[in-house]
Amino acid sequence: MESPLSGTSLRGAIAGRRSIRRYRADEVPANILQLLLQAAVTAPSAHNRQPWRFMLLQDCSTKLALADAMGRRLRQHRTTDGDDPAAIEKDVARSRARIADAPVVLVVCLTMEEMDVYADATRARAEFLMAVQGTAMAVQNLMLAAHSEGLGSCWMCAPLFCPDVVRATLDLPQLWEPQALVTIGFPAGPGVTRPRKPLCDVVRRHERKRFVHLSDPEHKPARHHDGDSVISDHG
Ligand SMILES: Cc1cc2nc3c(=O)[nH]c(=O)nc-3n(C[C@H](O)[C@H](O)[C@H](O)COP(=O)(O)O)c2cc1C
């Protein structure tokens, strides 16, 4: 199978991707879009049920209809929160421009149709989360593939806050649950490099019921015994 990341290394694609929020007006060629979607659906998913669903928007009037409908809900929410009206209008306008000016908007949904059904809330929630996780992995694949093709993309979470609005505006199938939208296009600029927490802040080494800070000067990588380490120095 041809790699969607051919032309650049996976490590380079991971390191070089940035969220891109402003695009050139150029269209995204259909064959590249196809390749991105193919990368998305190649993601792993729980039970291989492939819960992701995508609605592709390229038509200006549809993008605007969605941006305006979501903007109305955003205005409503923030007015209820008591936010400054001028700040609300600025936010609504910014969000509208981001959606309307992106050559491609991909509405990311999930469906529970083929996921397992449980009567108890704990397992039902686990099953739902697995669908969310698989769908997020598909989007990550797509964003990395976009970057490797010289395209930019940005995840926008707005649909999570107004799924009913998205569903009604786009007349989505009843069982599609809107999760996000991803804007895609050729970048107007390089984007901003945002810092990441160092590994030592977010990883602990589990050693014999002790959690060891990675930067702990006392720490000497131990020879691992069966099952007592989740992260190994030794590959
Ligand atoms: C679940 C999720 C939701 C996000 N929502 C938004 C959003 O609504 N608007 C936005 O501009 N960026 C959004 N982003 C992008 C993040 O702001 C961005 O990934 C982060 O700041 C790191 O920057 P980078 O992607 O350039 O590395 C979202 C990213 C994720 C993973």
The ligand as a Gaussian input file, in Angstrom:
#p B3LYP/6-31G(d) Opt

LIG

0 1
 C       -9.628000      18.547000      20.873000
 C       -9.045000      19.826000      20.283000
 C       -9.828000      20.960000      20.189000
 C       -9.320000      22.127000      19.615000
 N      -10.145000      23.201000      19.439000
 C       -9.682000      24.298000      18.824000
 C      -10.563000      25.385000      18.536000
 O      -11.755000      25.337000      18.798000
 N      -10.034000      26.464000      17.917000
 C       -8.718000      26.541000      17.575000
 O       -8.308000      27.562000      17.008000
 N       -7.854000      25.523000      17.811000
 C       -8.320000      24.398000      18.420000
 N       -7.473000      23.340000      18.628000
 C       -6.058000      23.423000      18.241000
 C       -5.185000      23.673000      19.468000
 O       -5.346000      24.986000      19.922000
 C       -3.718000      23.393000      19.089000
 O       -3.583000      22.058000      18.687000
 C       -2.748000      23.664000      20.250000
 O       -2.773000      25.009000      20.610000
 C       -1.324000      23.266000      19.898000
 O       -0.889000      23.936000      18.738000
 P       -0.400000      23.129000      17.444000
 O       -1.557000      22.289000      16.951000
 O       -0.028000      24.194000      16.446000
 O        0.750000      22.281000      17.836000
 C       -7.973000      22.165000      19.182000
 C       -7.186000      21.008000      19.278000
 C       -7.715000      19.845000      19.793000
 C       -6.872000      18.594000      19.831000

